[in-house]
Amino acid sequence: MRELRRGGQVYYIHNRVETILGCAERLHQLIPEARIAVAHGRMNEEEMSDIWQQLVEHEIDILVCTTIIETGVDVPNVNTLIIEDSDRFGLSQLYQLRGRVGRSNRRGYAYFTYKRDKVLTEIATKRLNAMREFTQFGSGFRIALRDLEIRGAGSILSGKQHGHIETVGYDMYIKLLSEAIAEERGETPEKASDCVVDIQINAHIPEDYIESLAQRIDAYKKIAVISTKEDSIELIDEFIDRYGDPPKAILGLISVSLLRNTAAKLGITEITQRNGNLLFYTVSPEMSQIKALSAAYKGRVMFNSLAKPYISVKLEKNQKPEKLIEDVIEIMRSSAESGTGDTASAAES
């Protein structure tokens, strides 16, 4: 109300698409005279453009939105920011959001809220304390250092970059950099393994779920680098927050990506579904893995040791191929860790 009385505007961050309209309705009941609008990532480009135009022309008093305002939005007349469940955001994200207000000669206000009586985790408490501590102009570097202290020092380069790394992608950039370093040292560059998965599963991002082409491409990039179950859970949570509950096609795509990257670490180069069987192509199949699979799937496993060796596992009726792949990979991983490591070719010789 203070912001509206001085002719300003407000960002209200509610980062869940499913309940954002209900949030806007609650605010309307509290402040019936305010002009309230909603913006989130599932809107199409035309709808978003209309919202921003109304916001810039001061036809909106309060914009209830997700974190889509995090970058690239500069409306100097918006000088108050309220964030729901701020304990669920990362430190750098909170800092970026805070930077959306106070962009004029007026004093800006940023409120980081969380549910009453909620017990915050130690990391969430540190993040919010850092936002309270570093409020002066030019605090970005100190925020970055504090973020490093909280999370620990990980990769020098993060997943989002500019220049050449943005053009080719983070993973490809690291591969090219590693190969260049190895060549300078006179070493033979080690080629990173990859796996191709060709199975019968609905796996894609529907356009009616993420309508923006740029956002869909970004989502595909994030899905492609999933390497652990925790990564997939975090990404699904992000999609729920930004776009709503993901359809089965996206869950299938995430599942395939996780299986592909996990299989690549085991030296599996290709997984193909053919005539009711799953074929696992591998350069050097280990005899311990074949024995373990044969014991687990009696009468359903066959090994082909020709020019392109593969292990074939028969699918049962109505069995989902992705579930069988997951089980096979787990058996192969366990046997590789506990087995002798003798390859099938060595055993035959």
CORVENKA-V809760 format. One record per run of one state. SS is the DSSP state (hx for helix, st for strand, lp for the rest). FROM is the first residue (numbers start at 0). LEN is the number of residues. If there is no record, write none. Layout:
# CORVENKA-V809760
SS_FROM_LEN, SS_FROM_LEN
This chain:
# CORVENKA-V809760
lp_0_1, hx_1_4, lp_5_3, st_8_5, lp_13_6, hx_19_11, lp_30_5, st_35_4, lp_39_5, hx_44_12, lp_56_5, st_61_4, lp_65_1, hx_66_3, lp_69_8, st_77_6, lp_83_2, hx_85_3, lp_88_2, hx_90_8, lp_98_10, st_108_4, lp_112_9, hx_121_12, lp_133_6, hx_139_12, lp_151_12, hx_163_5, lp_168_1, hx_169_15, lp_184_11, st_195_3, lp_198_14, hx_212_12, lp_224_4, hx_228_15, lp_243_4, hx_247_18, lp_265_2, st_267_7, lp_274_2, st_276_6, lp_282_3, st_285_1, hx_286_10, lp_296_4, st_300_4, lp_304_5, st_309_5, lp_314_6, hx_320_18, lp_338_4, st_342_1, hx_343_5, lp_348_1
